[in-house]
Amino acid sequence: MSKLEKITKELFLNIMEVLDEKLEENRLKMTLNIYGGTVMMTCFDARPATKDVDAIFETSSLIDTILLGIAETYGLNKDWINQDIKEPLKYVKRENLKEIYKFRNLRVLAPSAEQMLAMKILSARPEPYRDFNDVEFLLKYLEIDTLEQVVNVFDKYVGRRYLGDRQKMFLNYVGEDLKKSWKKFSI
């Protein structure tokens, strides 16, 4: 059987229900802070699916076994859920998480649209990553029109000192693509 390449919102919710059941069977509680494409998919319907779940959660050998079992059940890659987001989160000075799903033993939290915008700008990765599309979506969603507003949001969650050449060039391209009349960064 081939591995599933994408996790849809419906599949994500099914998996969360199964995870909640497994947690109950093992008398465990869990809080899952999700980020990245999973947030874009579940909170904003900005995409139909994601390739993996970027999350922060307390782990243990039992939790690892449960997550591996879920991967096998659904035909997912064994790293379908990972904590790679820990590295970029080191640069986030302020989190703004809200509960988006509550099960009996599982809580799922996600960052606000503003925090997601700041994190996507921080990443500013080229294609095939979806940072560019996500930033454009979030700017429209948040009704942000000026570069000053963008920089203020970035400063609030990450800090201006992390607005490097890559991020500035990225924002120049976003502004151009969205036909914004904001002043360009000179790099």
Contacts in CASP RR format, 6 or more apart in sequence:
PFRMAT RR
TARGET T0000
AUTHOR 0000-0000-0000
METHOD contacts of the structure
MODEL  1
MSKLEKITKELFLNIMEVLDEKLEENRLKMTLNIYGGTVMMTCFDARPAT
KDVDAIFETSSLIDTILLGIAETYGLNKDWINQDIKEPLKYVKRENLKEI
YKFRNLRVLAPSAEQMLAMKILSARPEPYRDFNDVEFLLKYLEIDTLEQV
VNVFDKYVGRRYLGDRQKMFLNYVGEDLKKSWKKFSI
1 75 0 8 1.000
3 75 0 8 1.000
3 76 0 8 1.000
3 77 0 8 1.000
4 11 0 8 1.000
4 74 0 8 1.000
4 75 0 8 1.000
4 76 0 8 1.000
5 51 0 8 1.000
6 48 0 8 1.000
6 49 0 8 1.000
6 50 0 8 1.000
6 51 0 8 1.000
7 15 0 8 1.000
7 38 0 8 1.000
7 49 0 8 1.000
7 50 0 8 1.000
7 51 0 8 1.000
7 52 0 8 1.000
7 53 0 8 1.000
7 76 0 8 1.000
7 80 0 8 1.000
8 41 0 8 1.000
8 48 0 8 1.000
8 49 0 8 1.000
9 41 0 8 1.000
9 42 0 8 1.000
9 45 0 8 1.000
9 48 0 8 1.000
9 49 0 8 1.000
11 74 0 8 1.000
12 38 0 8 1.000
12 41 0 8 1.000
12 42 0 8 1.000
12 50 0 8 1.000
12 53 0 8 1.000
13 101 0 8 1.000
15 70 0 8 1.000
15 74 0 8 1.000
16 32 0 8 1.000
16 101 0 8 1.000
16 103 0 8 1.000
16 106 0 8 1.000
16 108 0 8 1.000
17 103 0 8 1.000
18 70 0 8 1.000
18 73 0 8 1.000
19 30 0 8 1.000
19 66 0 8 1.000
19 67 0 8 1.000
19 70 0 8 1.000
19 106 0 8 1.000
20 103 0 8 1.000
20 104 0 8 1.000
20 105 0 8 1.000
20 106 0 8 1.000
22 66 0 8 1.000
22 70 0 8 1.000
23 29 0 8 1.000
23 30 0 8 1.000
23 66 0 8 1.000
23 105 0 8 1.000
23 106 0 8 1.000
24 104 0 8 1.000
24 105 0 8 1.000
26 62 0 8 1.000
26 66 0 8 1.000
28 62 0 8 1.000
28 63 0 8 1.000
28 105 0 8 1.000
29 105 0 8 1.000
29 106 0 8 1.000
30 57 0 8 1.000
30 58 0 8 1.000
30 63 0 8 1.000
30 105 0 8 1.000
30 106 0 8 1.000
30 107 0 8 1.000
31 57 0 8 1.000
31 58 0 8 1.000
31 106 0 8 1.000
31 107 0 8 1.000
31 108 0 8 1.000
31 109 0 8 1.000
32 55 0 8 1.000
32 56 0 8 1.000
32 57 0 8 1.000
32 106 0 8 1.000
32 107 0 8 1.000
32 108 0 8 1.000
32 109 0 8 1.000
33 55 0 8 1.000
33 56 0 8 1.000
33 57 0 8 1.000
33 97 0 8 1.000
33 109 0 8 1.000
33 110 0 8 1.000
33 111 0 8 1.000
34 42 0 8 1.000
34 53 0 8 1.000
34 54 0 8 1.000
34 55 0 8 1.000
34 100 0 8 1.000
34 108 0 8 1.000
34 109 0 8 1.000
34 110 0 8 1.000
35 54 0 8 1.000
35 55 0 8 1.000
35 56 0 8 1.000
35 85 0 8 1.000
35 89 0 8 1.000
35 110 0 8 1.000
35 111 0 8 1.000
35 116 0 8 1.000
35 119 0 8 1.000
36 50 0 8 1.000
36 54 0 8 1.000
36 85 0 8 1.000
36 116 0 8 1.000
36 119 0 8 1.000
36 120 0 8 1.000
36 134 0 8 1.000
37 47 0 8 1.000
37 50 0 8 1.000
37 54 0 8 1.000
37 130 0 8 1.000
37 134 0 8 1.000
38 50 0 8 1.000
38 53 0 8 1.000
38 54 0 8 1.000
38 55 0 8 1.000
38 110 0 8 1.000
39 110 0 8 1.000
39 111 0 8 1.000
39 116 0 8 1.000
40 46 0 8 1.000
40 47 0 8 1.000
40 50 0 8 1.000
40 116 0 8 1.000
40 130 0 8 1.000
40 134 0 8 1.000
40 137 0 8 1.000
41 47 0 8 1.000
41 48 0 8 1.000
41 49 0 8 1.000
41 50 0 8 1.000
42 100 0 8 1.000
42 110 0 8 1.000
43 100 0 8 1.000
43 110 0 8 1.000
43 113 0 8 1.000
44 113 0 8 1.000
44 137 0 8 1.000
44 138 0 8 1.000
44 141 0 8 1.000
46 133 0 8 1.000
46 134 0 8 1.000
46 137 0 8 1.000
47 130 0 8 1.000
47 133 0 8 1.000
52 77 0 8 1.000
52 79 0 8 1.000
52 80 0 8 1.000
52 81 0 8 1.000
52 82 0 8 1.000
53 80 0 8 1.000
53 81 0 8 1.000
53 82 0 8 1.000
54 82 0 8 1.000
54 83 0 8 1.000
54 84 0 8 1.000
54 85 0 8 1.000
55 81 0 8 1.000
55 82 0 8 1.000
55 83 0 8 1.000
55 85 0 8 1.000
56 83 0 8 1.000
56 85 0 8 1.000
56 86 0 8 1.000
56 89 0 8 1.000
57 63 0 8 1.000
57 83 0 8 1.000
59 83 0 8 1.000
67 80 0 8 1.000
67 81 0 8 1.000
68 78 0 8 1.000
70 76 0 8 1.000
70 80 0 8 1.000
71 77 0 8 1.000
71 78 0 8 1.000
71 80 0 8 1.000
74 80 0 8 1.000
88 119 0 8 1.000
88 122 0 8 1.000
88 123 0 8 1.000
91 122 0 8 1.000
91 158 0 8 1.000
91 162 0 8 1.000
92 115 0 8 1.000
92 118 0 8 1.000
92 119 0 8 1.000
92 122 0 8 1.000
92 157 0 8 1.000
92 158 0 8 1.000
93 157 0 8 1.000
93 158 0 8 1.000
93 159 0 8 1.000
94 115 0 8 1.000
94 156 0 8 1.000
94 157 0 8 1.000
95 111 0 8 1.000
95 115 0 8 1.000
96 111 0 8 1.000
96 112 0 8 1.000
96 114 0 8 1.000
96 115 0 8 1.000
96 157 0 8 1.000
97 109 0 8 1.000
97 110 0 8 1.000
97 111 0 8 1.000
97 112 0 8 1.000
97 115 0 8 1.000
98 109 0 8 1.000
98 110 0 8 1.000
98 112 0 8 1.000
99 107 0 8 1.000
99 108 0 8 1.000
99 109 0 8 1.000
100 108 0 8 1.000
100 109 0 8 1.000
100 110 0 8 1.000
101 107 0 8 1.000
101 108 0 8 1.000
102 108 0 8 1.000
111 119 0 8 1.000
113 138 0 8 1.000
113 141 0 8 1.000
113 142 0 8 1.000
114 142 0 8 1.000
114 153 0 8 1.000
114 156 0 8 1.000
114 157 0 8 1.000
115 157 0 8 1.000
116 134 0 8 1.000
116 138 0 8 1.000
117 135 0 8 1.000
117 138 0 8 1.000
117 139 0 8 1.000
117 142 0 8 1.000
117 144 0 8 1.000
117 150 0 8 1.000
117 153 0 8 1.000
117 154 0 8 1.000
118 153 0 8 1.000
118 154 0 8 1.000
118 156 0 8 1.000
118 157 0 8 1.000
118 158 0 8 1.000
119 157 0 8 1.000
119 158 0 8 1.000
120 131 0 8 1.000
120 134 0 8 1.000
120 135 0 8 1.000
120 138 0 8 1.000
121 131 0 8 1.000
121 135 0 8 1.000
121 150 0 8 1.000
121 154 0 8 1.000
121 158 0 8 1.000
121 163 0 8 1.000
121 167 0 8 1.000
121 170 0 8 1.000
121 171 0 8 1.000
122 154 0 8 1.000
122 158 0 8 1.000
122 162 0 8 1.000
122 167 0 8 1.000
123 129 0 8 1.000
123 131 0 8 1.000
124 131 0 8 1.000
124 166 0 8 1.000
124 167 0 8 1.000
124 169 0 8 1.000
124 170 0 8 1.000
125 131 0 8 1.000
131 170 0 8 1.000
132 170 0 8 1.000
132 173 0 8 1.000
132 174 0 8 1.000
132 177 0 8 1.000
135 170 0 8 1.000
135 174 0 8 1.000
136 174 0 8 1.000
136 177 0 8 1.000
136 178 0 8 1.000
138 144 0 8 1.000
139 150 0 8 1.000
139 174 0 8 1.000
139 178 0 8 1.000
140 178 0 8 1.000
142 153 0 8 1.000
144 150 0 8 1.000
144 153 0 8 1.000
145 180 0 8 1.000
145 182 0 8 1.000
146 180 0 8 1.000
146 182 0 8 1.000
147 171 0 8 1.000
147 175 0 8 1.000
147 180 0 8 1.000
147 182 0 8 1.000
147 183 0 8 1.000
148 182 0 8 1.000
150 171 0 8 1.000
150 182 0 8 1.000
151 160 0 8 1.000
151 163 0 8 1.000
154 160 0 8 1.000
154 162 0 8 1.000
154 163 0 8 1.000
154 167 0 8 1.000
155 163 0 8 1.000
165 187 0 8 1.000
168 185 0 8 1.000
168 187 0 8 1.000
169 185 0 8 1.000
169 187 0 8 1.000
171 185 0 8 1.000
172 184 0 8 1.000
172 185 0 8 1.000
172 187 0 8 1.000
174 180 0 8 1.000
175 182 0 8 1.000
END
